[in-house]
Amino acid sequence: RLARRAVPRRQGRLPTPPSRAEAATALETMSVGQEFWVVAVGCSKEQGYNTEKESFLASLKSHPTLGTGSRSQGTLESPFKFDVPDGDRSLLFGSFDNLIRLTDDLQKSDSQVDSILHRLERQYLELDPKAEFRVKSQRQEKTFHDYLRTWQWDEAKYPKSRSILDNLTLLMSVVNKLDEEARNKTAQYNEFKTQRGNMAKKEGANLTNRDLVDVLTPDVVKMQGNADDDFIYTEHLTTVVVILPRGTEQDFVKAYETMAENVVPMSGRKFKDLDDKDGNVLWRVVMFKSAAENFKKACRERRYIVRDFEYSEEGYKRLKTQRDQLEDAVKRQHELVRGLYQAAWSDAMVAWVHIKAMRIFVESVLRFGMPPRFASFIVMPKGNSAPAVRKALADVLGKNAQSGLFGGDKGAEAQDDGEEYFPYVSLSFTPFNVQRG
């Protein structure tokens, strides 16, 4: 009985873990503003140092401050390996002079791609607030988090037989072309939208601001080819359309026949059911063409609004066709630009992560010396945990801090210059910084 009492009764169903798609969505949302750190520490120059890499990773994961995160709960395991080529498969840089120059070149390129990438992110979300950011690389498509967690150097795009500088030059050329193409296509798309806006119906506007072609449509205008038509156009006669402000109809009806010579008597006619919310009404008057200008002038003197408008059913149909065609063109451009943003963002992200890998390689060689043997990892500090995470990283990786080209006083020199120094190589980046709607 005691055992039975100890087992609590089930209250409803157990919570269902999120699906893979839901977890991926949660990861992307969570990542807006999330900073990622790429850190590296030197390894033994002896053979078999890969075991040392695994040991570092195990120590990081087992540390109470660092070993957090679960994909099933919509968070990313952290830390995890960032497999920058080193050892026998390392990147080529030539001389140490080249290596030092590369630190500046890579930093500038890093900043430039950062700017391009986040501009593409912002534009993509402006175009499609539900945009999905997926990385296409090495014939696979993944979420950014999966891409980063399983990242490998793209040998096809950036062969290691080519120097870092040559790969960087090629990479920046591709990214700049992507940026230029995105700007050009965006300008074309905006031009189509402007044309559509200029030609679109002005719904809800009053009669003074609306295009009369959208008011006096074939289903409103009576045109049967006789003297009772709403619009009379002959060799000598024409029809003038006048908008009368609220409260001026009676005065207009009394005066319009004498406002100019050769106005057809009793030709004034109101278009019914077209009054706007401000009380403006629409009339037409038939007159000889020779009287039109004087009649319009007299209307303006009385503050009646004369609109230059000539009714044409064929013209209305042509305009409707043009609008439909323009709407289709805008939709096609929207899908084209949307696909371009997705592809451009993906390619720029691939390039950016490779720049991070190049920087980690260069900084590690300068810090830990030759041959290039180091372990690199990615860490995601949560909220205000950055100081605690830095301390944990120093505890795990700092004991292996060793000096390369710059000797053992690098930390002291950095602190004297006011720079932040860690006993390991460290770079940070924020992949997503635009809030989702």
C-alpha angles and dihedrals in degrees: 000000000000090000092050092050091052092061110083118225115254112255105204125306126333113254113271114237114242118268121249091258092048091048091050091050091049090051093052092047092046091051097064103115092000112142121218123203123208108201131180136189131190120256133206115288089225125098117272095042090140087080087057090054091055090048091054091050092049091050092050093048093047094051109106093226096047109031099082137119138073127207091210088062094048097260131109124249108249135226106028136162122279102196104212111177112258139145114034091351096048128138122267121245107155114215129010088249087062089048092055092047089049092061090066095039093050093047092052092046091047091055093046095051090045089058094046093046095052092045088055089048092053094045092047091053092046088054095042118013089193093052116151116218109214128165119227111199136148092000093306133104119212142157112266091254094052090046092052094043092052097032119153131174110269101235093180094057099033110023113202089224086073119075121257090246093053092047090048092050091051092045094052092047090056094045093049091050090050090051093049093048091049091051093049095047091046090053090050091049092049090050091055090048091051091051090049091049092050092049098038125107113266096227117197095014121126123254094265092062102034125093104248091219085073092047103042097049127161091262090056103038121075111222116162100145097258140100092274094064118125090234123041118193120171137142090281106016132073138173124236122201118215130187112212120203119230114292098015101095097095093051091047094050091051094047112031097087091058099039090093139000120268097026108151107248116245091006094123111113132175120221103230125227093014098102111129129224091267092058096254114150133200125232136171130208128193119218144148113285090240089062098050100090095046091047092051091049091051090050092053091050088057091045094248112145115238117199122202099230134147116189117230125164090199090051090052091051091049091051091049090051091049091050092050091048092048091049090052090048091052091050091050091048090048092056092043093051091042091055090045092053091049093050094041093049091049094049092045091050091051089050092047094052090049089052088053089052091050091050092049090050094049095044091046093052090049092046102038102026133222141358092044105244117150143130121236129193141175121235129186112206111207122224112306094352096102096105092048091046091050090052092049092050090050090050093052103033104023095076088065095049108131133171128246130172095347099051128225102309098070094107094050091047092050092050091048088054092050093250124137111249130191129186088243136044112274135184127171133202139170111217097190125032105154115097115235120236 
